[in-house]
């Protein structure tokens, strides 16, 4: 991991206020936490959204 | 919902899958119902400002500007050198923010625009005098996750 990624891994975020912008940022952070993982062979190949 | 796709090559298929990172995110609001939506996303509920400060080391002040003095006054006795305070309160400059927290507190002011609500925004940010380059970099990484570029305006 890079130094920046290390810093993120050590971070615990606290939100004072749970309004629209906080929700948008948290949603983005959670989406950014997406990781690549192997696909089982029997899963369909089409995109699932 | 997470998008999934399969890649090609070398006989290995991959997909993008969700990782539970909500366990590292806490939220507190005087309106407990407002936190419910975040808890559904996997976030943790803090029971008070002090509870939040004990749980997290990067504290994002995301309340209306008129409430910021009240919130920071409650937060002040809980702040340590381990904390980074990030404000997304509109119209509240770094000098004003600094007046409510202990001297030397690392502060970063972030101003996302409205399209950030749909992950298509751009964000300006500025660090206070004691914020480090690593603090700025960390905050940039988080605001980029909310969509669009992050530009340091200091």
N, CA and C atoms of all chains as a GROMACS GRO file, in nm:
protein
  609
    1UNK      N    1   0.083  -0.119   0.000
    1UNK     CA    2   0.000   0.000   0.000
    1UNK      C    3   0.087   0.125   0.000
    2UNK      N    4   0.036   0.232  -0.061
    2UNK     CA    5   0.107   0.360  -0.058
    2UNK      C    6   0.089   0.424   0.080
    3UNK      N    7   0.167   0.532   0.102
    3UNK     CA    8   0.154   0.602   0.231
    3UNK      C    9   0.013   0.656   0.250
    4UNK      N   10  -0.045   0.706   0.140
    4UNK     CA   11  -0.181   0.759   0.148
    4UNK      C   12  -0.282   0.652   0.182
    5UNK      N   13  -0.264   0.534   0.123
    5UNK     CA   14  -0.355   0.424   0.153
    5UNK      C   15  -0.338   0.376   0.297
    6UNK      N   16  -0.211   0.378   0.344
    6UNK     CA   17  -0.186   0.344   0.484
    6UNK      C   18  -0.260   0.440   0.576
    7UNK      N   19  -0.254   0.570   0.540
    7UNK     CA   20  -0.320   0.671   0.623
    7UNK      C   21  -0.470   0.648   0.625
    8UNK      N   22  -0.526   0.614   0.510
    8UNK     CA   23  -0.670   0.588   0.506
    8UNK      C   24  -0.705   0.466   0.591
    9UNK      N   25  -0.619   0.366   0.585
    9UNK     CA   26  -0.647   0.243   0.660
    9UNK      C   27  -0.645   0.269   0.811
   10UNK      N   28  -0.566   0.370   0.851
   10UNK     CA   29  -0.556   0.400   0.994
   10UNK      C   30  -0.661   0.500   1.039
   11UNK      N   31  -0.741   0.547   0.945
   11UNK     CA   32  -0.838   0.652   0.976
   11UNK      C   33  -0.971   0.594   1.021
   12UNK      N   34  -1.023   0.657   1.124
   12UNK     CA   35  -1.161   0.631   1.164
   12UNK      C   36  -1.236   0.763   1.152
   13UNK      N   37  -1.335   0.763   1.066
   13UNK     CA   38  -1.408   0.886   1.037
   13UNK      C   39  -1.524   0.905   1.133
   14UNK      N   40  -1.540   1.027   1.181
   14UNK     CA   41  -1.656   1.059   1.264
   14UNK      C   42  -1.729   1.178   1.207
   15UNK      N   43  -1.856   1.164   1.182
   15UNK     CA   44  -1.935   1.273   1.125
   15UNK      C   45  -2.023   1.337   1.231
   16UNK      N   46  -2.002   1.466   1.251
   16UNK     CA   47  -2.087   1.544   1.340
   16UNK      C   48  -2.195   1.606   1.253
   17UNK      N   49  -2.310   1.545   1.253
   17UNK     CA   50  -2.416   1.587   1.164
   17UNK      C   51  -2.436   1.482   1.056
   18UNK      N   52  -2.559   1.450   1.031
   18UNK     CA   53  -2.589   1.342   0.936
   18UNK      C   54  -2.684   1.393   0.827
   19UNK      N   55  -2.649   1.507   0.772
   19UNK     CA   56  -2.732   1.565   0.667
   19UNK      C   57  -2.699   1.510   0.529
   20UNK      N   58  -2.750   1.580   0.427
   20UNK     CA   59  -2.734   1.532   0.290
   20UNK      C   60  -2.589   1.520   0.248
   21UNK      N   61  -2.508   1.623   0.280
   21UNK     CA   62  -2.369   1.620   0.233
   21UNK      C   63  -2.291   1.511   0.305
   22UNK      N   64  -2.315   1.495   0.435
   22UNK     CA   65  -2.248   1.387   0.508
   22UNK      C   66  -2.284   1.252   0.447
   23UNK      N   67  -2.410   1.236   0.416
   23UNK     CA   68  -2.456   1.109   0.357
   23UNK      C   69  -2.390   1.086   0.221
   24UNK      N   70  -2.379   1.195   0.142
   24UNK     CA   71  -2.316   1.181   0.008
   24UNK      C   72  -2.170   1.142   0.022
   25UNK      N   73  -2.100   1.206   0.115
   25UNK     CA   74  -1.957   1.175   0.133
   25UNK      C   75  -1.940   1.032   0.183
   26UNK      N   76  -2.021   0.994   0.279
   26UNK     CA   77  -2.010   0.858   0.333
   26UNK      C   78  -2.042   0.756   0.225
   27UNK      N   79  -2.144   0.784   0.146
   27UNK     CA   80  -2.177   0.693   0.036
   27UNK      C   81  -2.060   0.678  -0.060
   28UNK      N   82  -1.994   0.790  -0.091
   28UNK     CA   83  -1.879   0.785  -0.181
   28UNK      C   84  -1.764   0.708  -0.121
   29UNK      N   85  -1.740   0.730   0.008
   29UNK     CA   86  -1.631   0.658   0.075
   29UNK      C   87  -1.658   0.508   0.076
   30UNK      N   88  -1.782   0.473   0.102
   30UNK     CA   89  -1.816   0.330   0.105
   30UNK      C   90  -1.800   0.268  -0.035
   31UNK      N   91  -1.843   0.344  -0.137
   31UNK     CA   92  -1.827   0.292  -0.273
   31UNK      C   93  -1.679   0.279  -0.309
   32UNK      N   94  -1.598   0.374  -0.262
   32UNK     CA   95  -1.455   0.369  -0.290
   32UNK      C   96  -1.390   0.250  -0.223
   33UNK      N   97  -1.458   0.193  -0.126
   33UNK     CA   98  -1.405   0.075  -0.057
   33UNK      C   99  -1.424  -0.053  -0.136
   34UNK      N  100  -1.478  -0.038  -0.259
   34UNK     CA  101  -1.498  -0.158  -0.341
   34UNK      C  102  -1.364  -0.223  -0.372
   35UNK      N  103  -1.364  -0.351  -0.369
   35UNK     CA  104  -1.241  -0.424  -0.398
   35UNK      C  105  -1.269  -0.528  -0.507
   36UNK      N  106  -1.163  -0.571  -0.568
   36UNK     CA  107  -1.176  -0.676  -0.668
   36UNK      C  108  -1.168  -0.813  -0.601
   37UNK      N  109  -1.252  -0.899  -0.643
   37UNK     CA  110  -1.250  -1.034  -0.586
   37UNK      C  111  -1.279  -1.133  -0.699
   38UNK      N  112  -1.233  -1.255  -0.686
   38UNK     CA  113  -1.254  -1.354  -0.792
   38UNK      C  114  -1.403  -1.383  -0.809
   39UNK      N  115  -1.442  -1.409  -0.932
   39UNK     CA  116  -1.581  -1.444  -0.962
   39UNK      C  117  -1.593  -1.596  -0.972
   40UNK      N  118  -1.687  -1.653  -0.901
   40UNK     CA  119  -1.709  -1.798  -0.919
   40UNK      C  120  -1.742  -1.829  -1.064
   41UNK      N  121  -1.695  -1.940  -1.112
   41UNK     CA  122  -1.710  -1.975  -1.253
   41UNK      C  123  -1.855  -1.983  -1.299
   42UNK      N  124  -1.946  -2.014  -1.205
   42UNK     CA  125  -2.084  -2.036  -1.248
   42UNK      C  126  -2.169  -1.908  -1.246
   43UNK      N  127  -2.107  -1.791  -1.220
   43UNK     CA  128  -2.185  -1.669  -1.219
   43UNK      C  129  -2.202  -1.614  -1.360
   44UNK      N  130  -2.314  -1.545  -1.386
   44UNK     CA  131  -2.336  -1.490  -1.519
   44UNK      C  132  -2.235  -1.381  -1.551
   45UNK      N  133  -2.211  -1.358  -1.679
   45UNK     CA  134  -2.110  -1.262  -1.721
   45UNK      C  135  -2.168  -1.122  -1.742
   46UNK      N  136  -2.301  -1.110  -1.743
   46UNK     CA  137  -2.357  -0.977  -1.769
   46UNK      C  138  -2.342  -0.889  -1.644
   47UNK      N  139  -2.348  -0.757  -1.670
   47UNK     CA  140  -2.337  -0.662  -1.559
   47UNK      C  141  -2.462  -0.669  -1.473
   48UNK      N  142  -2.444  -0.659  -1.346
   48UNK     CA  143  -2.556  -0.658  -1.252
   48UNK      C  144  -2.548  -0.528  -1.175
   49UNK      N  145  -2.652  -0.445  -1.186
   49UNK     CA  146  -2.647  -0.315  -1.117
   49UNK      C  147  -2.763  -0.305  -1.020
   50UNK      N  148  -2.624  -0.014  -0.492
   50UNK     CA  149  -2.593  -0.156  -0.513
   50UNK      C  150  -2.462  -0.165  -0.592
   51UNK      N  151  -2.382  -0.260  -0.560
   51UNK     CA  152  -2.252  -0.272  -0.625
   51UNK      C  153  -2.266  -0.321  -0.768
   52UNK      N  154  -2.190  -0.259  -0.857
   52UNK     CA  155  -2.186  -0.308  -0.995
   52UNK      C  156  -2.092  -0.428  -1.001
   53UNK      N  157  -2.123  -0.522  -1.083
   53UNK     CA  158  -2.036  -0.639  -1.098
   53UNK      C  159  -2.003  -0.657  -1.245
   54UNK      N  160  -1.886  -0.698  -1.272
   54UNK     CA  161  -1.853  -0.735  -1.408
   54UNK      C  162  -1.744  -0.839  -1.405
   55UNK      N  163  -1.729  -0.902  -1.517
   55UNK     CA  164  -1.621  -1.001  -1.528
   55UNK      C  165  -1.514  -0.947  -1.620
   56UNK      N  166  -1.395  -0.970  -1.584
   56UNK     CA  167  -1.284  -0.933  -1.670
   56UNK      C  168  -1.245  -1.051  -1.756
   57UNK      N  169  -1.147  -1.031  -1.842
   57UNK     CA  170  -1.101  -1.138  -1.930
   57UNK      C  171  -0.950  -1.145  -1.923
   58UNK      N  172  -0.896  -1.254  -1.957
   58UNK     CA  173  -0.752  -1.266  -1.965
   58UNK      C  174  -0.696  -1.362  -1.862
   59UNK      N  175  -0.599  -1.437  -1.906
   59UNK     CA  176  -0.525  -1.532  -1.821
   59UNK      C  177  -0.617  -1.631  -1.752
   60UNK      N  178  -0.737  -1.645  -1.803
   60UNK     CA  179  -0.829  -1.744  -1.748
   60UNK      C  180  -0.884  -1.710  -1.612
   61UNK      N  181  -0.862  -1.586  -1.567
   61UNK     CA  182  -0.911  -1.546  -1.434
   61UNK      C  183  -1.019  -1.440  -1.451
   62UNK      N  184  -1.128  -1.456  -1.382
   62UNK     CA  185  -1.234  -1.356  -1.385
   62UNK      C  186  -1.240  -1.284  -1.250
   63UNK      N  187  -1.267  -1.156  -1.258
   63UNK     CA  188  -1.274  -1.076  -1.136
   63UNK      C  189  -1.400  -0.994  -1.139
   64UNK      N  190  -1.446  -0.959  -1.025
   64UNK     CA  191  -1.558  -0.865  -1.017
   64UNK      C  192  -1.528  -0.765  -0.906
   65UNK      N  193  -1.599  -0.653  -0.914
   65UNK     CA  194  -1.588  -0.555  -0.809
   65UNK      C  195  -1.693  -0.590  -0.705
   66UNK      N  196  -1.654  -0.606  -0.582
   66UNK     CA  197  -1.749  -0.645  -0.479
   66UNK      C  198  -1.739  -0.552  -0.360
   67UNK      N  199  -1.842  -0.546  -0.280
   67UNK     CA  200  -1.841  -0.454  -0.167
   67UNK      C  201  -1.751  -0.501  -0.053
   68UNK      N  202  -1.682  -0.407   0.005
   68UNK     CA  203  -1.606  -0.437   0.126
   68UNK      C  204  -1.670  -0.354   0.237
   69UNK      N  205  -1.692  -0.413   0.349
   69UNK     CA  206  -1.757  -0.342   0.458
   69UNK      C  207  -1.659  -0.247   0.524
   70UNK      N  208  -1.665  -0.119   0.486
   70UNK     CA  209  -1.578  -0.021   0.550
   70UNK      C  210  -1.657   0.070   0.643
   71UNK      N  211  -1.789   0.048   0.649
   71UNK     CA  212  -1.873   0.129   0.737
   71UNK      C  213  -1.836   0.112   0.883
   72UNK      N  214  -1.768   0.004   0.913
   72UNK     CA  215  -1.730  -0.020   1.053
   72UNK      C  216  -1.627   0.081   1.101
   73UNK      N  217  -1.567   0.155   1.008
   73UNK     CA  218  -1.470   0.258   1.045
   73UNK      C  219  -1.528   0.399   1.036
   74UNK      N  220  -1.660   0.406   1.022
   74UNK     CA  221  -1.725   0.536   1.011
   74UNK      C  222  -1.832   0.549   1.120
   75UNK      N  223  -1.821   0.655   1.197
   75UNK     CA  224  -1.919   0.683   1.302
   75UNK      C  225  -1.995   0.811   1.266
   76UNK      N  226  -2.116   0.822   1.316
   76UNK     CA  227  -2.193   0.944   1.294
   76UNK      C  228  -2.272   0.978   1.419
   77UNK      N  229  -2.285   1.108   1.440
   77UNK     CA  230  -2.368   1.156   1.550
   77UNK      C  231  -2.450   1.274   1.501
   78UNK      N  232  -2.574   1.277   1.542
   78UNK     CA  233  -2.661   1.390   1.510
   78UNK      C  234  -2.761   1.402   1.624
   79UNK      N  235  -2.798   1.525   1.660
   79UNK     CA  236  -2.898   1.541   1.766
   79UNK      C  237  -3.030   1.478   1.724
   80UNK      N  238  -3.052   1.474   1.594
   80UNK     CA  239  -3.169   1.405   1.540
   80UNK      C  240  -3.130   1.260   1.512
   81UNK      N  241  -3.159   1.173   1.607
   81UNK     CA  242  -3.114   1.034   1.595
   81UNK      C  243  -3.168   0.968   1.469
   82UNK      N  244  -3.285   1.011   1.423
   82UNK     CA  245  -3.343   0.950   1.303
   82UNK      C  246  -3.255   0.976   1.180
   83UNK      N  247  -3.184   1.090   1.182
   83UNK     CA  248  -3.097   1.121   1.068
   83UNK      C  249  -2.982   1.022   1.057
   84UNK      N  250  -2.941   0.968   1.170
   84UNK     CA  251  -2.829   0.873   1.170
   84UNK      C  252  -2.876   0.734   1.124
   85UNK      N  253  -3.007   0.711   1.136
   85UNK     CA  254  -3.059   0.578   1.100
   85UNK      C  255  -3.019   0.538   0.958
   86UNK      N  256  -3.029   0.636   0.864
   86UNK     CA  257  -2.997   0.605   0.724
   86UNK      C  258  -2.850   0.565   0.710
   87UNK      N  259  -2.764   0.629   0.788
   87UNK     CA  260  -2.622   0.596   0.781
   87UNK      C  261  -2.593   0.460   0.844
   88UNK      N  262  -2.666   0.430   0.950
   88UNK     CA  263  -2.650   0.299   1.013
   88UNK      C  264  -2.690   0.189   0.914
   89UNK      N  265  -2.793   0.218   0.832
   89UNK     CA  266  -2.833   0.120   0.732
   89UNK      C  267  -2.723   0.096   0.629
   90UNK      N  268  -2.638   0.199   0.609
   90UNK     CA  269  -2.526   0.183   0.516
   90UNK      C  270  -2.410   0.105   0.580
   91UNK      N  271  -2.421   0.080   0.709
   91UNK     CA  272  -2.316   0.004   0.777
   91UNK      C  273  -2.235   0.087   0.874
   92UNK      N  274  -2.269   0.217   0.887
   92UNK     CA  275  -2.195   0.304   0.978
   92UNK      C  276  -2.232   0.275   1.123
   93UNK      N  277  -2.148   0.326   1.212
   93UNK     CA  278  -2.171   0.308   1.354
   93UNK      C  279  -2.236   0.434   1.411
   94UNK      N  280  -2.321   0.417   1.509
   94UNK     CA  281  -2.388   0.531   1.571
   94UNK      C  282  -2.312   0.573   1.698
   95UNK      N  283  -2.273   0.699   1.702
   95UNK     CA  284  -2.215   0.754   1.825
   95UNK      C  285  -2.329   0.812   1.908
   96UNK      N  286  -2.315   0.804   2.039
   96UNK     CA  287  -2.424   0.845   2.127
   96UNK      C  288  -2.413   0.991   2.171
   97UNK      N  289  -2.296   1.050   2.148
   97UNK     CA  290  -2.276   1.190   2.186
   97UNK      C  291  -2.155   1.243   2.109
   98UNK      N  292  -2.133   1.373   2.120
   98UNK     CA  293  -2.015   1.433   2.058
   98UNK      C  294  -1.889   1.371   2.118
   99UNK      N  295  -1.889   1.354   2.251
   99UNK     CA  296  -1.772   1.296   2.318
   99UNK      C  297  -1.749   1.152   2.274
  100UNK      N  298  -1.858   1.079   2.260
  100UNK     CA  299  -1.849   0.940   2.214
  100UNK      C  300  -1.786   0.934   2.075
  101UNK      N  301  -1.828   1.027   1.989
  101UNK     CA  302  -1.774   1.032   1.853
  101UNK      C  303  -1.625   1.063   1.855
  102UNK      N  304  -1.585   1.158   1.939
  102UNK     CA  305  -1.445   1.197   1.946
  102UNK      C  306  -1.358   1.083   1.998
  103UNK      N  307  -1.414   1.000   2.085
  103UNK     CA  308  -1.337   0.886   2.136
  103UNK      C  309  -1.323   0.778   2.028
  104UNK      N  310  -1.424   0.767   1.942
  104UNK     CA  311  -1.426   0.659   1.843
  104UNK      C  312  -1.345   0.691   1.717
  105UNK      N  313  -1.340   0.819   1.680
  105UNK     CA  314  -1.281   0.855   1.550
  105UNK      C  315  -1.165   0.951   1.567
  106UNK      N  316  -1.074   0.948   1.469
  106UNK     CA  317  -0.961   1.042   1.474
  106UNK      C  318  -0.971   1.150   1.366
  107UNK      N  319  -1.059   1.133   1.270
  107UNK     CA  320  -1.087   1.239   1.173
  107UNK      C  321  -1.233   1.278   1.191
  108UNK      N  322  -1.254   1.399   1.239
  108UNK     CA  323  -1.389   1.443   1.275
  108UNK      C  324  -1.439   1.542   1.171
  109UNK      N  325  -1.547   1.507   1.105
  109UNK     CA  326  -1.601   1.590   0.997
  109UNK      C  327  -1.720   1.669   1.052
  110UNK      N  328  -1.705   1.800   1.055
  110UNK     CA  329  -1.813   1.886   1.104
  110UNK      C  330  -1.906   1.914   0.986
  111UNK      N  331  -2.019   1.848   0.986
  111UNK     CA  332  -2.111   1.858   0.871
  111UNK      C  333  -2.248   1.902   0.919
  112UNK      N  334  -2.246   2.011   0.996
  112UNK     CA  335  -2.372   2.069   1.044
  112UNK      C  336  -2.390   2.206   0.977
  113UNK      N  337  -2.508   2.263   0.994
  113UNK     CA  338  -2.534   2.397   0.940
  113UNK      C  339  -2.440   2.497   1.007
  114UNK      N  340  -2.396   2.598   0.933
  114UNK     CA  341  -2.298   2.692   0.988
  114UNK      C  342  -2.339   2.756   1.121
  115UNK      N  343  -2.468   2.782   1.139
  115UNK     CA  344  -2.508   2.846   1.264
  115UNK      C  345  -2.497   2.754   1.385
  116UNK      N  346  -2.484   2.625   1.360
  116UNK     CA  347  -2.474   2.528   1.469
  116UNK      C  348  -2.327   2.496   1.500
  117UNK      N  349  -2.236   2.534   1.410
  117UNK     CA  350  -2.095   2.499   1.426
  117UNK      C  351  -2.038   2.545   1.560
  118UNK      N  352  -2.061   2.670   1.603
  118UNK     CA  353  -2.005   2.711   1.732
  118UNK      C  354  -2.050   2.621   1.847
  119UNK      N  355  -2.176   2.582   1.848
  119UNK     CA  356  -2.228   2.496   1.955
  119UNK      C  357  -2.159   2.360   1.951
  120UNK      N  358  -2.148   2.306   1.830
  120UNK     CA  359  -2.089   2.172   1.815
  120UNK      C  360  -1.941   2.173   1.853
  121UNK      N  361  -1.868   2.274   1.805
  121UNK     CA  362  -1.725   2.279   1.833
  121UNK      C  363  -1.698   2.308   1.981
  122UNK      N  364  -1.786   2.383   2.044
  122UNK     CA  365  -1.772   2.408   2.188
  122UNK      C  366  -1.787   2.278   2.266
  123UNK      N  367  -1.880   2.192   2.222
  123UNK     CA  368  -1.896   2.061   2.287
  123UNK      C  369  -1.777   1.970   2.256
  124UNK      N  370  -1.723   1.986   2.136
  124UNK     CA  371  -1.613   1.899   2.092
  124UNK      C  372  -1.480   1.937   2.156
  125UNK      N  373  -1.464   2.065   2.183
  125UNK     CA  374  -1.335   2.119   2.228
  125UNK      C  375  -1.268   2.038   2.338
  126UNK      N  376  -1.336   2.007   2.451
  126UNK     CA  377  -1.266   1.934   2.558
  126UNK      C  378  -1.226   1.791   2.520
  127UNK      N  379  -1.280   1.741   2.412
  127UNK     CA  380  -1.251   1.603   2.372
  127UNK      C  381  -1.134   1.594   2.275
  128UNK      N  382  -1.093   1.707   2.219
  128UNK     CA  383  -0.992   1.704   2.113
  128UNK      C  384  -0.853   1.679   2.168
  129UNK      N  385  -0.778   1.594   2.098
  129UNK     CA  386  -0.638   1.566   2.133
  129UNK      C  387  -0.553   1.588   2.009
  130UNK      N  388  -0.424   1.568   2.026
  130UNK     CA  389  -0.332   1.585   1.913
  130UNK      C  390  -0.356   1.480   1.804
  131UNK      N  391  -0.428   1.374   1.838
  131UNK     CA  392  -0.455   1.268   1.740
  131UNK      C  393  -0.566   1.307   1.642
  132UNK      N  394  -0.643   1.410   1.676
  132UNK     CA  395  -0.760   1.444   1.596
  132UNK      C  396  -0.726   1.540   1.482
  133UNK      N  397  -0.791   1.516   1.371
  133UNK     CA  398  -0.794   1.610   1.259
  133UNK      C  399  -0.940   1.653   1.244
  134UNK      N  400  -0.963   1.784   1.244
  134UNK     CA  401  -1.100   1.834   1.232
  134UNK      C  402  -1.120   1.886   1.090
  135UNK      N  403  -1.221   1.836   1.025
  135UNK     CA  404  -1.253   1.875   0.887
  135UNK      C  405  -1.390   1.941   0.890
  136UNK      N  406  -1.398   2.061   0.832
  136UNK     CA  407  -1.527   2.131   0.832
  136UNK      C  408  -1.580   2.141   0.689
  137UNK      N  409  -1.705   2.108   0.673
  137UNK     CA  410  -1.770   2.132   0.544
  137UNK      C  411  -1.881   2.236   0.560
  138UNK      N  412  -1.870   2.314   0.669
  138UNK     CA  413  -1.969   2.418   0.695
  138UNK      C  414  -1.945   2.537   0.602
  139UNK      N  415  -2.048   2.577   0.531
  139UNK     CA  416  -2.035   2.687   0.435
  139UNK      C  417  -2.013   2.819   0.508
  140UNK      N  418  -1.925   2.900   0.453
  140UNK     CA  419  -1.910   3.036   0.501
  140UNK      C  420  -1.836   3.053   0.631
  141UNK      N  421  -1.782   2.947   0.686
  141UNK     CA  422  -1.710   2.959   0.812
  141UNK      C  423  -1.562   2.940   0.785
  142UNK      N  424  -1.486   3.048   0.795
  142UNK     CA  425  -1.345   3.042   0.755
  142UNK      C  426  -1.259   2.973   0.862
  143UNK      N  427  -1.136   2.946   0.826
  143UNK     CA  428  -1.046   2.871   0.915
  143UNK      C  429  -1.018   2.946   1.045
  144UNK      N  430  -1.006   3.078   1.037
  144UNK     CA  431  -0.978   3.155   1.159
  144UNK      C  432  -1.094   3.143   1.257
  145UNK      N  433  -1.216   3.147   1.205
  145UNK     CA  434  -1.333   3.134   1.292
  145UNK      C  435  -1.338   2.994   1.352
  146UNK      N  436  -1.314   2.895   1.268
  146UNK     CA  437  -1.315   2.757   1.318
  146UNK      C  438  -1.209   2.740   1.428
  147UNK      N  439  -1.090   2.795   1.402
  147UNK     CA  440  -0.980   2.780   1.497
  147UNK      C  441  -1.012   2.843   1.632
  148UNK      N  442  -1.098   2.945   1.632
  148UNK     CA  443  -1.130   3.012   1.757
  148UNK      C  444  -1.212   2.925   1.852
  149UNK      N  445  -1.268   2.818   1.800
  149UNK     CA  446  -1.353   2.731   1.884
  149UNK      C  447  -1.281   2.604   1.929
  150UNK      N  448  -1.160   2.581   1.881
  150UNK     CA  449  -1.089   2.456   1.915
  150UNK      C  450  -0.957   2.490   1.983
  151UNK      N  451  -0.894   2.396   2.053
  151UNK     CA  452  -0.768   2.424   2.118
  151UNK      C  453  -0.660   2.469   2.020
  152UNK      N  454  -0.572   2.554   2.066
  152UNK     CA  455  -0.461   2.602   1.982
  152UNK      C  456  -0.380   2.482   1.931
  153UNK      N  457  -0.349   2.487   1.804
  153UNK     CA  458  -0.269   2.379   1.745
  153UNK      C  459  -0.351   2.268   1.684
  154UNK      N  460  -0.483   2.272   1.701
  154UNK     CA  461  -0.569   2.169   1.642
  154UNK      C  462  -0.554   2.170   1.490
  155UNK      N  463  -0.534   2.054   1.432
  155UNK     CA  464  -0.520   2.045   1.286
  155UNK      C  465  -0.659   2.059   1.223
  156UNK      N  466  -0.670   2.159   1.136
  156UNK     CA  467  -0.799   2.190   1.074
  156UNK      C  468  -0.788   2.186   0.922
  157UNK      N  469  -0.887   2.133   0.858
  157UNK     CA  470  -0.897   2.143   0.712
  157UNK      C  471  -1.040   2.186   0.680
  158UNK      N  472  -1.051   2.290   0.599
  158UNK     CA  473  -1.183   2.336   0.556
  158UNK      C  474  -1.210   2.284   0.415
  159UNK      N  475  -1.325   2.226   0.399
  159UNK     CA  476  -1.362   2.165   0.271
  159UNK      C  477  -1.492   2.228   0.222
  160UNK      N  478  -1.496   2.265   0.096
  160UNK     CA  479  -1.619   2.322   0.042
  160UNK      C  480  -1.663   2.245  -0.083
  161UNK      N  481  -1.743   2.141  -0.062
  161UNK     CA  482  -1.796   2.068  -0.177
  161UNK      C  483  -1.911   2.148  -0.240
  162UNK      N  484  -1.932   2.132  -0.371
  162UNK     CA  485  -2.047   2.200  -0.430
  162UNK      C  486  -2.167   2.104  -0.434
  163UNK      N  487  -2.281   2.158  -0.468
  163UNK     CA  488  -2.404   2.080  -0.458
  163UNK      C  489  -2.401   1.950  -0.540
  164UNK      N  490  -2.343   1.948  -0.661
  164UNK     CA  491  -2.341   1.820  -0.736
  164UNK      C  492  -2.272   1.705  -0.663
  165UNK      N  493  -2.197   1.735  -0.558
  165UNK     CA  494  -2.139   1.626  -0.478
  165UNK      C  495  -2.248   1.537  -0.421
  166UNK      N  496  -2.368   1.591  -0.408
  166UNK     CA  497  -2.479   1.512  -0.355
  166UNK      C  498  -2.512   1.395  -0.446
  167UNK      N  499  -2.475   1.409  -0.575
  167UNK     CA  500  -2.498   1.299  -0.669
  167UNK      C  501  -2.365   1.248  -0.726
  168UNK      N  502  -2.260   1.267  -0.648
  168UNK     CA  503  -2.126   1.217  -0.684
  168UNK      C  504  -2.071   1.273  -0.814
  169UNK      N  505  -2.107   1.398  -0.844
  169UNK     CA  506  -2.057   1.460  -0.967
  169UNK      C  507  -1.998   1.597  -0.935
  170UNK      N  508  -1.950   1.617  -0.816
  170UNK     CA  509  -1.912   1.750  -0.774
  170UNK      C  510  -1.765   1.781  -0.788
  171UNK      N  511  -1.729   1.898  -0.741
  171UNK     CA  512  -1.590   1.940  -0.729
  171UNK      C  513  -1.577   2.005  -0.592
  172UNK      N  514  -1.461   1.993  -0.535
  172UNK     CA  515  -1.444   2.038  -0.397
  172UNK      C  516  -1.319   2.123  -0.384
  173UNK      N  517  -1.332   2.235  -0.316
  173UNK     CA  518  -1.216   2.316  -0.280
  173UNK      C  519  -1.182   2.285  -0.135
  174UNK      N  520  -1.053   2.285  -0.105
  174UNK     CA  521  -1.015   2.262   0.034
  174UNK      C  522  -0.894   2.346   0.071
  175UNK      N  523  -0.886   2.375   0.199
  175UNK     CA  524  -0.775   2.456   0.250
  175UNK      C  525  -0.739   2.406   0.388
  176UNK      N  526  -0.610   2.396   0.413
  176UNK     CA  527  -0.564   2.350   0.543
  176UNK      C  528  -0.532   2.468   0.634
  177UNK      N  529  -0.554   2.449   0.762
  177UNK     CA  530  -0.516   2.549   0.860
  177UNK      C  531  -0.365   2.548   0.880
  178UNK      N  532  -0.312   2.641   0.961
  178UNK     CA  533  -0.166   2.654   0.976
  178UNK      C  534  -0.098   2.529   1.029
  179UNK      N  535  -0.167   2.447   1.104
  179UNK     CA  536  -0.101   2.329   1.161
  179UNK      C  537  -0.137   2.200   1.087
  180UNK      N  538  -0.220   2.210   0.985
  180UNK     CA  539  -0.253   2.090   0.906
  180UNK      C  540  -0.130   2.050   0.824
  181UNK      N  541  -0.104   1.923   0.816
  181UNK     CA  542   0.013   1.875   0.744
  181UNK      C  543  -0.024   1.840   0.600
  182UNK      N  544   0.079   1.820   0.518
  182UNK     CA  545   0.055   1.778   0.380
  182UNK      C  546  -0.017   1.644   0.378
  183UNK      N  547   0.016   1.559   0.473
  183UNK     CA  548  -0.049   1.428   0.481
  183UNK      C  549  -0.198   1.443   0.516
  184UNK      N  550  -0.229   1.542   0.600
  184UNK     CA  551  -0.370   1.568   0.634
  184UNK      C  552  -0.447   1.609   0.508
  185UNK      N  553  -0.387   1.701   0.432
  185UNK     CA  554  -0.453   1.749   0.309
  185UNK      C  555  -0.472   1.634   0.212
  186UNK      N  556  -0.368   1.552   0.197
  186UNK     CA  557  -0.376   1.438   0.105
  186UNK      C  558  -0.486   1.342   0.148
  187UNK      N  559  -0.494   1.318   0.277
  187UNK     CA  560  -0.596   1.226   0.329
  187UNK      C  561  -0.736   1.279   0.299
  188UNK      N  562  -0.757   1.406   0.327
  188UNK     CA  563  -0.890   1.465   0.304
  188UNK      C  564  -0.923   1.465   0.156
  189UNK      N  565  -0.823   1.494   0.071
  189UNK     CA  566  -0.846   1.490  -0.074
  189UNK      C  567  -0.895   1.353  -0.118
  190UNK      N  568  -0.832   1.250  -0.063
  190UNK     CA  569  -0.872   1.115  -0.101
  190UNK      C  570  -1.019   1.089  -0.066
  191UNK      N  571  -1.060   1.140   0.049
  191UNK     CA  572  -1.199   1.116   0.090
  191UNK      C  573  -1.297   1.199   0.006
  192UNK      N  574  -1.263   1.325  -0.019
  192UNK     CA  575  -1.360   1.406  -0.094
  192UNK      C  576  -1.366   1.362  -0.240
  193UNK      N  577  -1.256   1.310  -0.293
  193UNK     CA  578  -1.261   1.256  -0.431
  193UNK      C  579  -1.356   1.138  -0.438
  194UNK      N  580  -1.364   1.066  -0.329
  194UNK     CA  581  -1.456   0.951  -0.326
  194UNK      C  582  -1.600   0.997  -0.339
  195UNK      N  583  -1.625   1.123  -0.302
  195UNK     CA  584  -1.761   1.176  -0.313
  195UNK      C  585  -1.787   1.231  -0.453
  196UNK      N  586  -1.692   1.213  -0.544
  196UNK     CA  587  -1.714   1.250  -0.683
  196UNK      C  588  -1.644   1.378  -0.720
  197UNK      N  589  -1.574   1.372  -0.833
  197UNK     CA  590  -1.512   1.492  -0.887
  197UNK      C  591  -1.379   1.525  -0.824
  198UNK      N  592  -1.312   1.626  -0.880
  198UNK     CA  593  -1.178   1.661  -0.833
  198UNK      C  594  -1.180   1.738  -0.702
  199UNK      N  595  -1.069   1.730  -0.633
  199UNK     CA  596  -1.051   1.810  -0.511
  199UNK      C  597  -0.932   1.901  -0.536
  200UNK      N  598  -0.950   2.029  -0.516
  200UNK     CA  599  -0.845   2.126  -0.544
  200UNK      C  600  -0.808   2.202  -0.417
  201UNK      N  601  -0.678   2.205  -0.388
  201UNK     CA  602  -0.632   2.278  -0.270
  201UNK      C  603  -0.632   2.427  -0.302
  202UNK      N  604  -0.704   2.504  -0.224
  202UNK     CA  605  -0.717   2.647  -0.253
  202UNK      C  606  -0.628   2.731  -0.164
  203UNK      N  607  -0.545   2.669  -0.080
  203UNK     CA  608  -0.459   2.748   0.008
  203UNK      C  609  -0.318   2.756  -0.050
   0.00000   0.00000   0.00000
